Structures are given as structure tokens and as C-alpha cells.
Amino acid sequence: MTQGFRLAAATGLHKGDRPYQQDQVMVMSHPRVAGCVLGVVADGMGGRSGGRKASDQVLMTARQLFARYQPGRDDPQAVLRQILEDSHMVIKLTAVSSEQEPHSTLAAFLMNPKGDCAWIHAGDSRIYHFRDGLLVKRTRDHSYVQVLIDRGQITEAEANIHPQGNILLGCLGMATTPPPVDPHYIEKLEPGDLLMACSDGLWHYFSVEEMASVLYSHPPRDAAEILVGEARRRARGTGDNISIAVLKLDALPPSA
């Protein structure tokens, strides 16, 4: 007996209390191969135009490379790394015409039709992998406060209110520092698994347990709306841009 799954996906985007939107997000099905999905979150930085240009470049690069990707032949980790490296170079080139040096985070996952999956990230946008409501793994932020956590100097809760919590040690577009290459491979996603990529404007306001409860109590579209709305409420007028991408594998009845 084998048990199949169906894919359910959703995205959410909100400018929060900022005067302009610098986040970008997408979940994209492969143009030729059913069951192959790419999810991307990019949190841009660099003034009114610079940050938006940076996150736009990430999504444009991701779309172009994913359209050329051939599942079963190409390595998903290699295409994700190319998205990261090409986006980094293009963002650096746009810096010439920006009033501030543009940067962007990246959190991207790629699922193949047979259920194997890879992800890559740079900065403090995160990817969470849940299984039946429990956290399996999440990305580790490339940030100053993450280093303090790793050293045992502060807790996760203290990092959330640290005055230097927004300092990134690695992201796309930095002039002198190449972006961190931090890939992860999942041999097989199963029914009941869920991937969520999001910017710090969302994860900052929730515990892992709170996120899992919402994600497994509602369809992805409703869950994304609830999480964005609650993040807005908890921000109390000081919220950052918010972006979220959710991909859930729902079980189908077993077949012989």
C-alpha cells in the first residue's frame, strides 16, 4: 500500500508599519513538470528604492533559473546555490544607481516531484520544516545575535529584544563579504510535512509552537492570513515588512 499526497500552498505579504514594501515572496510551480515547486522569500534593505530593487532581483533570478531547471537531471542544491550567487552579483551591480547600498536576505526551498527537497538561505529570513505539527529543523540566522546565542551569551528570547538584533553578518549584495552558502537537503518529504519560509517581520512575534498550531489547524491560505494578522497586532504599530510562503503536503487516502 502506498499513500500519496496533494500539495497546498499560499503566500502572504504586508508592508507592516513601514512606509514602503521591500519584501518579496513567491511560490511557483515548475512550468513543465507537475509536482515541482519553488518557494522564495527575499527581505530587501537599502532605502526606498534599493531594498525593493534587491528583493525584485532575487525573485527575477529565481524565476529564470527555475524555468531552466530539469528535475531528475539537475541538482536542486546546485540551482539554489546559483540563485543565491547570481542574485548576489546582480544586486551588487544595481548598487551603482541606488541611494543606499542594496542588500537582500534569501530563503528558498525547491521540492521535486518525488518528494526530495533542498533549501538554502542567507540572512535572517528563515525556513521551518514541520512534520505532523512538530519542528524537524529550521535555518540558523546569519546574524550578530545568533552568534551570541551560539556562544551561550544570550537566549533566543533575549535575542528578540536585543538592540543589535537587526545586524546581519551575511546576506546578498554585501560589497566585501560573499553571501553564506548554507544548504540543506531533505531526502523525502512525507504527508503531514510542511515548509514555511518567512521574513523576520513574521517569525519575530511567534514561538515555534504557536506557528505550528496555526499552520496545522488551518489550510495554508488561511494560516498565512492569520499569522500575518496576528504579527501585525503584536507589533503594536512598529512592525516590519512581512512575507511568508507555505507549502503543505496533505495525505490522500491509501491506494493499493
Residue, then its C-alpha position, 0 to 999 in steps of 0.5 A: m500500500t502506498q499513500g500519496f499526497r496533494l500539495a497546498a500552498a499560499t503566500g502572504l505579504h504586508k508592508g507592516d508599519r513601514p512606509y514602503q514594501q521591500d519584501q518579496v515572496m513567491v511560490m511557483s510551480h515548475p512550468r513543465v513538470a507537475g509536482c515541482v515547486l519553488g518557494v522564495v522569500a527575499d527581505g530587501m534593505g537599502g532605502r526606498s528604492g534599493g531594498r525593493k530593487a534587491s528583493d525584485q532581483v532575487l525573485m527575477t533570478a529565481r524565476q529564470l533559473f527555475a524555468r531552466y531547471q530539469p528535475g531528475r537531471d539537475d541538482p536542486q542544491a546546485v540551482l539554489r546555490q546559483i540563485l543565491e550567487d547570481s542574485h548576489m552579483v546582480i544586486k551588487l551591480t544595481a548598487v551603482s544607481s541606488e541611494q543606499e547600498p542594496h542588500s537582500t536576505l534569501a530563503a528558498f526551498l525547491m521540492n521535486p516531484k518525488g518528494d526530495c527537497a533542498w533549501i538554502h538561505a542567507g540572512d535572517s529570513r528563515i525556513y521551518h520544516f514541520r512534520d505532523g505539527l512538530l519542528v524537524k529543523r529550521t535555518r540558523d540566522h546569519s546574524y550578530v545575535q545568533v552568534l551570541i546565542d551560539r556562544g551561550q551569551i544570550t537566549e533566543a528570547e533575549a535575542n528578540i529584544h536585543p538592540q543589535g538584533n537587526i545586524l546581519l553578518g551575511c546576506l546578498g549584495m554585501a560589497t566585501t563579504p560573499p553571501p553564506v552558502d548554507p544548504h540543506y537537503i531533505e531526502k523525502l518529504e512525507p504527508g503531514d510535512l510542511l515548509m514555511a519560509c518567512s521574513d523576520g517581520l513574521w517569525h519575530y512575534f511567534s514561538v515555534e509552537e504557536m506557528a505550528s498550531v496555526l499552520y496545522s489547524h488551518p489550510p495554508r491560505d488561511a494560516a498565512e492570513i492569520l499569522v500575518g494578522e496576528a504579527r501585525r497586532r503584536a507589533r503594536g504599530t512598529g512592525d516590519n515588512i512581512s512575507i511568508a510562503v507555505l507549502k503543505l503536503d496533505a495525505l490522500p487516502p491509501s491506494a493499493 
